[in-house]
Amino acid sequence: MLRFGIVAFVIVGSCAALHAAEVCVACQEPAKTYRCSVSGEPKSLGLEGDDRLENHVCEYVLAKTNSHTKCKAIKVGDAPCDGVPRTVTLRDYVRLRTAEGPSTHDPGAHEVVRKSVNSAWVCMTSLFQDC
C-alpha cells in the first residue's frame, strides 16, 4: 500500500493542476460514454496543469468502477461530449490501485508486537517475577 501511495504522490507531484474541464471518455464492453471531471484534491494541492493525468485518472477509475474492459479519453473538438456526467477523485484512483496490487502488510509483524505487549503486561502484573 505504501508503494502505491508513493506512486500516486509522484504522479500528482510531477504533474500540474488538473483543470475543472471535463474529459470525454469512451468505454468498451459495455459501450458507454462519460463526461468525466476530477474533483477537488488537485486544486487544493496547488498543482498546475497536465491533461494527461486527468485523462488517465478518469480512464482508470471509470473502467474499474463501471466494469468496462477499457476506457479511453477522446477528443471531440468543439462539439460537446454526449456522455453521462461523472466526477472522480484522486482518492478513488489510489484506492482502486492499492486494491488490485500486492499487499505490503506483514501479518507476522502484528503477531510479534502483540506477543511483546502481552509479555510485558504479564511481567508487570506479576510484579516482575515472571520476566
C-alpha positions, 0 to 999 in steps of 0.5 A, a space after each residue: 500500500 505504501 508503494 502505491 501511495 508513493 506512486 500516486 504522490 509522484 504522479 500528482 507531484 510531477 504533474 500540474 493542476 488538473 483543470 475543472 474541464 471535463 474529459 470525454 471518455 469512451 468505454 468498451 464492453 459495455 459501450 458507454 460514454 462519460 463526461 468525466 471531471 476530477 474533483 477537488 484534491 488537485 486544486 487544493 494541492 496547488 498543482 498546475 496543469 497536465 491533461 494527461 493525468 486527468 485523462 488517465 485518472 478518469 480512464 482508470 477509475 471509470 473502467 474499474 468502477 463501471 466494469 468496462 474492459 477499457 476506457 479511453 479519453 477522446 477528443 471531440 473538438 468543439 462539439 460537446 461530449 454526449 456522455 453521462 456526467 461523472 466526477 472522480 477523485 484522486 482518492 478513488 484512483 489510489 484506492 482502486 490501485 492499492 486494491 488490485 496490487 500486492 499487499 505490503 502488510 506483514 501479518 507476522 509483524 502484528 503477531 510479534 508486537 502483540 506477543 511483546 505487549 502481552 509479555 510485558 503486561 504479564 511481567 508487570 502484573 506479576 510484579 516482575 517475577 515472571 520476566 
